[in-house]
Structures are given as structure tokens and as C-alpha cells.
Amino acid sequence: MNKRVYFSEVPSVPKKLQAGDQIPRFTYDSPYRPQLPFYDLLDADTPLFVVFMRNFGHPITRHYVMEYIQDKDKLTSARLACVVRTDPHVIAGAIPEEQMPFSLICDAEGVLYEHFCVPSTTSWFRSHSLTALRILKEARKMGYKAVEGETYQLPLTLLIDRDGTVLMAHYGQSLTDLPENCAALEKVARAVLDARRREMEKQNKRAARQEEAPAAEPEEEAEAPVEEPAPQEQPVPEAEVPAAPESAEEEPAPESDRHKELSQAAALLFGDDKDE
């Protein structure tokens, strides 16, 4: 069987999606037209729910598809597309196009399931819920028989913005862990969009405050510290003899000068030939 889903660009490695991730571009087959660009579904004023289910013939998948069809008018804040692991020709022969109010993406080979790491399990107890048991009980009355040892494909619910950004990603823990109808989808969409609106308002207010705030004065360049010259060794001054105050009496002359003066005085008194 040829694959019905083709990535038109090299996708990133498979990973579990979360808010903020980008959906790669790909083409898919619907039950009524082949090779449709997925991003054409996103080109609208409202975001798109993409709900991954099991094959279209499974009672649980049929139950939710019928629930979505019956109250389709209650979903106004977003749109809906369902992904099923079923060949498109099987659905085209069962449901006329005019009776299908939302898009169906056929991925029988599980290309998208694998790339977006949509989980599956072989555990009956981990995959089933009370709602699942009720749906299967009604299906058995209509002749449905479960396959022994089958793998249970768990659901994934995405809300994607028009630019391909994931706004919400919920990986189901059981076969019925997904919005039960379009009324439930509407509640989820409003909650996600309201939260995003509040966040954008906060960002706008923060940006406005930053624009209104006066431009910060340029910080003055820190002055380089003035390096004090290294202390130089000052020459030790010679001991200065303080000048004697004018009123002070003359100090006695040194002994040699005193002897000379006495000799001169004796010469005057006794003559040059007088012995000392």
C-alpha cells in the first residue's frame, strides 16, 4: 500500500508535540480528494483542532465522529479535522462528502502518528475507561467483536494556529481521553485563546511601559583611578643650625679663638717683645 501522507519539507526528528512547536508542512489524502496541503486547512481566522483517533471502523472512533457531527454548530471559536488510520476509499464509500461537516485526514500507514509520537499500548486495562466499556458494550450488541491481542491506538488532540504553531497538545491516557463533542471542543478553544489573549495583553502593556519610560541616561564612564606616584625617597636634609634670635647674648667664642684674642690683647699691653 502506497503512503498517503508526504512531508513536503524535511521534518524534524519525531517528537511529542507541545505548545509552541511548529507543524511541518505535509500533504494528505481525504476520503474525497488526494494530496491536499495541510496548511490550506490552517488558512482561516480561527485555529484548527486536529484529533487523532483509531481506524474509522472502530466503535469508539465512530462514536466520537458522530458526536462531533451532531453538535457541530457549537464549535465557533475553532474548526475541526480528524485523523484516522483508514484508507480513504473505505470512508468515501460509507459517508457522502456532503454529510461530513469537517475535514478527515486519512493516514492508514500511521506516518503522522509515528512522527508526532502518538502512543499506543497492548494493555487492555491501561487503555480502557468506563466510557470506552459502555461504547464497546453497545457495539457488541450490534455485532462488534474485539480482536484478541490488538494494539490500542491512543488519541491525540491538537489546537493549531494558522501559522502552524501548536497552541495546545493533549496526549490521551485512554481510548476516550479526548473532547467528547463539539461543545467540549469549544470550551477548550475558549480557554486556550483567552489565556493567549491575556498573555498578549501583558506583553503589550510591558512594551508600552518601556516606550513611555524616559530614555535612560548613558552611564558615565567610570573615571580611571588616578595613580598616585610612588613615594620617592627624599634626601635627608642636613641638620640646620637654627639662627640665634637677635636678642640672645653672644655665645662665647671657641677656645682657639679665645686664645688668639688674649694674645693680641697682651701684645697691645706689654709690647711685641713681651713673652707670653
C-alpha positions in Angstrom: 0.0 0.0 0.0 1.4 3.4 -1.0 1.7 6.1 1.6 -1.0 8.7 1.6 0.9 11.3 3.7 4.0 13.1 2.3 6.1 15.7 4.1 6.8 18.5 1.6 9.8 19.6 3.7 12.4 17.7 5.6 10.7 17.3 9.0 12.5 17.4 12.3 13.1 14.1 14.2 9.9 12.6 15.7 8.9 14.1 19.0 6.0 14.6 21.3 4.4 17.9 20.5 3.9 20.7 23.0 2.7 24.3 22.9 5.0 26.4 20.8 6.1 23.7 18.4 5.8 24.1 14.6 3.9 21.6 12.5 5.9 20.6 9.4 4.2 21.0 6.0 2.7 17.9 4.5 0.1 16.7 2.1 -2.6 14.1 2.8 -5.5 12.2 1.2 -9.0 12.9 2.3 -11.8 10.4 1.5 -12.8 12.6 -1.4 -9.6 14.3 -2.7 -5.9 13.2 -2.9 -2.8 15.1 -1.9 -4.2 18.2 -0.1 -1.8 20.6 1.6 -2.3 20.6 5.3 -1.5 24.3 5.6 -4.5 25.1 3.5 -6.7 23.9 6.4 -5.0 26.4 8.6 -5.6 29.4 6.4 -8.6 30.8 8.3 -9.4 33.3 11.0 -9.8 30.6 13.7 -7.4 27.9 14.8 -7.8 24.3 13.9 -8.4 21.3 16.2 -6.7 18.1 14.9 -7.9 15.0 16.7 -6.0 11.7 16.1 -8.2 8.6 16.5 -8.1 4.9 15.7 -9.3 3.5 12.4 -12.6 4.7 11.2 -14.4 1.4 11.6 -13.7 1.1 15.3 -16.8 1.7 17.5 -15.0 4.3 19.6 -13.9 6.3 16.6 -17.3 6.2 15.1 -18.9 7.2 18.4 -16.8 10.4 18.6 -17.2 11.3 14.9 -21.0 11.1 15.2 -20.9 13.2 18.4 -18.9 15.8 16.5 -21.3 15.8 13.6 -24.4 16.1 15.8 -23.4 19.3 17.6 -21.0 20.8 15.0 -22.7 24.2 15.4 -21.5 24.6 19.0 -17.9 24.9 17.8 -17.5 28.5 16.8 -14.1 29.6 18.2 -12.2 26.9 16.2 -12.6 24.4 13.4 -12.1 20.6 13.3 -10.2 18.0 11.4 -9.9 14.3 12.4 -7.1 12.0 11.6 -7.9 8.3 11.2 -5.8 5.2 10.4 -8.0 4.2 7.5 -7.7 4.0 3.7 -9.6 7.0 2.2 -11.7 4.8 -0.2 -13.2 2.9 2.7 -14.7 6.1 4.2 -15.7 7.6 0.8 -17.9 4.6 0.2 -19.6 4.8 3.6 -20.2 8.6 4.1 -21.0 11.0 1.3 -18.9 14.2 1.3 -21.9 16.5 1.9 -22.6 14.7 5.2 -19.1 15.3 6.6 -19.0 18.8 8.1 -15.4 18.7 8.9 -12.1 17.5 7.3 -10.9 14.0 7.5 -7.2 13.2 7.2 -6.5 9.6 6.2 -3.2 8.2 7.4 -3.6 4.4 7.1 0.2 3.9 7.3 0.5 5.9 10.5 3.1 8.4 9.2 1.8 11.3 11.3 1.1 9.1 14.3 4.7 7.9 14.3 6.2 11.4 13.6 4.2 13.0 16.4 4.8 10.1 18.8 1.1 9.3 19.3 1.2 6.5 21.8 -0.3 3.0 21.6 -0.5 0.2 24.1 -1.3 -3.5 24.3 -2.6 -3.2 27.8 -6.3 -3.5 28.0 -6.6 -2.1 31.5 -4.4 0.9 30.7 -6.3 1.8 27.5 -9.9 1.3 28.5 -12.2 3.6 30.6 -15.8 3.3 31.8 -16.8 5.4 28.8 -15.0 3.0 26.5 -16.6 0.0 28.1 -20.0 1.5 27.7 -19.4 2.2 24.0 -18.0 -1.2 23.3 -20.9 -2.9 25.2 -23.3 -1.2 22.8 -21.2 -2.1 19.8 -21.2 -5.8 20.8 -25.0 -5.7 20.7 -24.6 -4.6 17.1 -22.3 -7.5 16.3 -18.9 -6.0 17.0 -16.2 -8.4 18.1 -12.8 -7.3 19.6 -9.6 -8.6 18.1 -7.5 -10.6 20.6 -4.0 -9.2 21.2 -4.7 -6.0 19.3 -2.8 -2.8 19.8 -4.8 0.1 21.2 -4.1 3.3 19.5 -4.5 6.2 22.0 -5.8 9.6 20.9 -4.1 13.0 20.5 -5.8 16.4 20.5 -4.1 19.4 19.0 -5.1 23.0 18.6 -3.0 24.7 15.9 -2.8 28.3 14.9 -2.9 29.5 11.3 0.9 29.7 11.1 1.3 26.1 12.1 2.1 26.8 15.8 0.8 24.3 18.3 -1.4 26.2 20.8 -2.3 23.0 22.8 -1.3 19.4 22.7 -3.0 16.7 24.8 -1.9 13.0 24.5 -4.7 10.8 25.7 -4.1 8.3 28.5 -7.0 6.1 27.4 -9.1 5.4 24.3 -11.7 8.0 25.4 -9.3 10.7 26.7 -10.4 13.3 24.2 -13.1 16.0 24.0 -16.4 14.2 23.9 -18.2 16.5 21.5 -18.0 20.0 19.8 -19.3 21.7 22.9 -16.3 20.3 24.8 -14.0 21.4 22.0 -15.5 24.9 22.2 -14.7 25.1 25.9 -11.1 24.0 25.3 -10.7 26.5 22.5 -12.0 29.4 24.5 -9.8 28.6 27.5 -6.7 28.4 25.3 -7.5 31.5 23.3 -8.4 33.5 26.4 -5.1 32.5 28.0 -3.2 33.6 24.9 -5.1 36.9 24.8 -4.3 37.7 28.4 -0.6 36.9 27.8 -0.5 39.1 24.7 -2.1 42.0 26.7 0.5 41.6 29.3 3.3 41.8 26.7 1.7 44.8 25.1 1.4 46.7 28.4 5.0 45.8 29.2 6.2 47.1 25.8 4.1 50.3 26.3 5.7 50.9 29.7 9.1 50.5 28.2 8.4 53.0 25.4 6.9 55.6 27.8 9.8 55.4 30.2 12.4 58.2 29.6 15.5 57.1 27.9 18.0 56.0 30.4 20.9 58.5 30.6 24.1 57.0 29.4 26.1 55.8 32.2 29.1 58.0 32.9 32.3 56.3 32.1 34.0 55.3 35.3 37.0 57.6 35.8 40.2 55.7 35.9 41.6 55.9 39.3 44.4 58.4 39.5 47.5 56.6 40.3 49.5 58.4 43.0 53.2 58.5 42.2 55.2 56.0 44.1 56.7 57.7 47.1 60.3 58.6 46.3 63.0 58.6 48.9 63.6 62.2 49.9 67.1 63.2 50.6 67.7 63.5 54.3 68.3 67.3 54.9 71.4 68.2 56.8 70.8 69.3 60.2 70.1 73.0 60.1 71.6 75.2 62.8 68.8 77.5 63.9 69.7 81.1 63.8 70.1 82.7 67.2 67.5 85.1 68.0 68.6 88.8 67.8 68.1 89.4 71.5 70.2 86.5 72.6 73.6 87.2 74.0 76.6 86.2 72.0 77.9 82.8 72.8 81.5 82.5 74.0 83.9 82.0 71.2 85.6 78.7 70.8 88.7 78.0 72.9 91.2 78.6 69.9 89.7 82.0 69.0 89.7 83.0 72.7 93.4 82.2 73.0 94.2 84.3 69.9 92.2 87.3 71.2 94.1 87.1 74.6 97.4 87.0 72.8 96.5 90.1 70.8 95.4 91.9 73.9 98.7 91.0 75.7 100.7 92.3 72.8 99.0 95.7 73.0 99.6 95.9 76.7 103.1 94.6 77.0 104.6 95.1 73.6 105.5 92.7 70.9 108.7 91.5 72.7 106.9 90.6 75.8 106.8 87.0 76.4 103.6 85.5 77.0 
